[in-house]
Amino acid sequence: MMVVKPIHWIKHIPKEIKDLLPFGGKRGGITLPKWLIACVGENNRLFHFRMLTLFKTIKTFGGELAKAKLAACFVDEADQSISHELDKMGVHIHIVKPYHSNLQRHCNKIRMLEIEDDYDVMVALDCDTAVTRDFSAEISADTIRRCDSLLDPLDINEWKYMYGYFGLAMPNDEMAVHANSAVLFIPRKDVRNLRNAWLHYANLITDTFHSNEQWSRFAQHKYYTDQFALSMALADLKADVQLLPAEFNIHINGAYQGWADQLHPYILSYHHNVTEDGKLKTTGMTVPDQYISKVNAILGNHSQSG
């Protein structure tokens, strides 16, 4: 059963890392953190549109984020045309192999954590996102940060079963139970361990689907395999994780969301909600729609299909 989360969790999280100033280098004798912003996608027009949109919005609206290292990971190959367009924006192209064919394709996003580069924090984003303003002050070099999940494919008892099946302690805070993987800030020190644990549980969960009646029900939600696995991995690692504020979790999904009407988004998640001429659909939400209009103003007229 799909569970819609209540909105009581929406709040601003204090900026704990007051002394972290944006991007690598020095300012006033202080060494500044280096960020790597990355995404993973397929080599087709849908993901070409998404990657171009993501990196265009970072460059246009991201403020200090525009100075970060940028990486686009393509599964298997990347057309020369998209590689050229991204290269002009300073985006480095990585060609990655898919994991085992049994794994749900979203699990390929774990490949981001295998990028070898010099950085202090990885900002791992889903491709179907648009950055609408500078969120560099929310990035911590000490703590993993992520969004809450608005939609949950499992109820709390099903989550208890999954955690218990793997001998893991389920978080006491219900907001920490289901780890959304769309927006992740990962300190460099945590990347390797998280990559290994995340992939381990992705394989383990995939192999456990259909092993009994309960796991057959879980298999109906195979689409969420990477999020199930991330949730288990964070629990296994006993990782220090902080939730990002609601401004990172504004969705374009065809429904008016009253709780978000006056929020100024940092990131828009638009999924498949794009017009035929390649514009993000509006939501009816007063403030988010103002940011959608700004994003649409920098997008060309490009269809996602064809």
N, C-alpha and C positions, 0 to 999 in steps of 0.2 A: 504494500500500500504506500503510495506517495504521500509524504507528510509535508505540509506547508509550515515552515517555522513561524512562531509568533514573533512579533517585532519588538518585544521588550529588550532585546539585546542591543538595540541601536544606541550607540553613545560614542563620544569621542574618547579615544584612549590618549592619555597624556603623552607628550613627547619626552620619553625617558632619556634619550641620548642627546642632551642639550649641547654637548661639546663636539658633536660630529658635524663638521661643515662640509658642504658638497665638493665634490669630486677630487680625484687624485692630484697631488702636487703639494705645495706649501702655501700657507697664508698666515702671516704674522708669526712665523716659526712653527706653526702647527702643521703636521702632516695630515693631509686630507684623505679620506677613503676613496678607493677606486671601485667603480661599479661596472658590472657586466649585465646588460639587459639582453635577454635571449628569448627566443620562441622556437617552436618546432612545427613544421607543416609539410603537407604533401605537395608534390610538383603538379599542380593543376590550377586552373583559373580561379577557383574559389579561394585557395590558399594564397595565390599570388595577390589577389585583391586584399585579403586580410593582412598579409605581411606589409604590403605597401601602406595600407591605412595605419597600421600600428606605428611603423617607423616615421611616416609623415607627421603623425600627431605628436610623437615624441620630439621630433625636431622643431615643430611649430609651437607647441603648447607646453613642452616639458621643462622649460627653464633650465636649471642646472643639469637635469637629466639628459639634455641634448649633448652634453659633453662626455657622457658615459661611453664605454665600449659597447658596440651593438653587434649582435650575432643572430643570424637566421639559419636554423638547421633544417635542411630539406631531406626527406626520406628518399633514399636511393639516387636521386638526381635533381638538378635544377636547370631549367631552360636558360639559354644564354640571355634572352631578353629580360627576364626577371632578375637574373644575376647582375646584369648591367645597371638596371634601375636602382637596385639596392646598393650596389657598389658606389654609385654617384652620391648616395646619402651617407656613405661611410660605414655601411653595414657589411660585416665579414660573413661570407657564406661558408657553411659547414655542410658537407654531405655525410649523412649518417645512415647506417643500415637499420632496418626494422628489427625489433626483437623477434623471438619465435612467433610463427604465424598463429599459434594458439592464443597469444595475448591480444586483448582488445587494442585497437590501433592507438587509442589515446595514451597507452602506456609508453609509446615511443617518446613522449615528452620527457621521460627520465633521461634520455640522451643528452639533454641540456646540461645535466650535472656531470657529464663526461668531458666537457669542453676544457682543454688545457690552455689556460691564459693567466695573466697576472691581474688579479682583482681581489678586492676585500669582501664584496658582497655580490652575490648573483641575484638579479631581479628576474625571475622566471615567470613569463606571462603566457597565457593562452593567446593564440593568434587573433581570435575574434574579439579583440579589445581595442579600444581607442583611448589614448591618454589625453586628458582635457586640461590638466594643470600640473604644476610642479609638486611632486610628493616627496622630494628628496629628504625633507626633514623627518619623514616617517621611517626612513631606512636605518636599521640598527646593524652595527658590525658585530654585535654580541648575541643577538637573539633572533631566532627564526620568527617571521611574522607571516600571517596568512589571513584570508577572509573567512568569515562564517559561511555556511551553506544555507541559502534561502529555501531550496527544495531538498528534501531528504527522501530517498527511495525506501528507507527502512524505518520502522518505529523503534522506540527505545529498547523494547524487549529483544528485538532482532539484533540490534547492536550489541546488547549484553551477550547474546548467544555467540556472535562472531568473535568478540574480544575473548570470551571464555574459552571458545574452541581452541584458540591459539595460546591459551594460558597467560593472557595479558590483562592487566588491570584497566578497566574502562575509566576514563576521566570522570571525576565527580561533577565537574562543570559540564552541563549538557551541551553548551556551545562548543566545547572542545572535543566532542565525541566524533563528529563527522568532519574530516579535514577536506576543505575545498582546495583543489590544486590549481585554480585559474590564476591566482596571484600569489606568488611566493617570494619572500625576501630571505635568502639563505646566506649566512656568514660563511666565508671560505672555509673556516675550521670545521664546519658541519657538513660540507658538501659531500665528501667521500662516503662518510658513514650513512648519510641519508640516502645517497644513491644506492648503496649496496642493500640497505634494509628495504627500501621502496621496491626495488626490482625483485628482491627475495619474496616479499609478500605478494607482489603481482603474480609471480609464477605459482606460489603456493595456493593462492586463492583460486587462480584459474584451474589448477589441478584438482581442487576440492569441489568445484562446481559439480552438481549432480551426484555427489557421493552419498547423499541421503536426502530425505524429503525437504529438510530446511535449506540445504545447500542448492537444491533444485529451484527453490523459490528465490534464493539469492541470484542464481544464474539468470533469472528473468531480468535482472538489473545489471547484466554484464557491462553495459555502457559505463557504469560507474566503477569498473575494476580499479582504475588508477587511484580513485579517491578512497575506495575501501583499503587499498594497499598502503596509501599514504597515511591513513588513520592508524593502521596497525603498526607501521614503521615508526611513527612518532611516539606511540605508546611503548614500543619495544626499546627505543633509544632513550626513553624518559627525557625527551628533548624539552628544553625551555622554549615554549611557543607563546607568542602574544597575538591576539586578534587585532586586525586592522580595523579602523573605523568604517562606518557604513558608507562613507563616500567612495570607498573602493569597490562597492558591491551594488552599483546601480545597473539594473538590467533593462534592456530593450526587449520585451517579450510579448508585446501586443496587449498588455494589461496595464491599466492605471494603478500605480502603487502610491497610495496617499502618504505613507510614511516617508517617501522620498521626494515629495513634491517641492520642498524648499531646500533640499540638499544640493550643495555644489560638488559635483562628482570629481574625483581624481581620475577614475577609470570608468568607461562605459563598456559593458559586455553586451554585444548586440546579436550574437548567435547568427541565425539565418534571416534576421529582420532587416533586410536591405532591399531597396527598390530596384526595379529593372534597370534603371540608369546608374546604379552604383552609389546610392545615397543611403545613409542610415535613416530608418523610419523614426518618426517622432512618437512620443509616448503619451502626450496629454499632461505630463508633469511639468509644472511651470518652469522651474529652474533647470532641471536636466535638459529640457527641450532647447533652452538657450545655448547650452553647450553643444548639443547635437547640431544646431544650425551652424555653429562655428566650425565644427568638424566637416560638415557637408560643404562648406564654402571652400575648403582646400582640396576636396576630392574631385577628380575628373569624372567624366561620364563614361564609366566602364562597367559593363555587365560582368557578373561573377561566373556566368556559364558560357558555353559555346566553345 
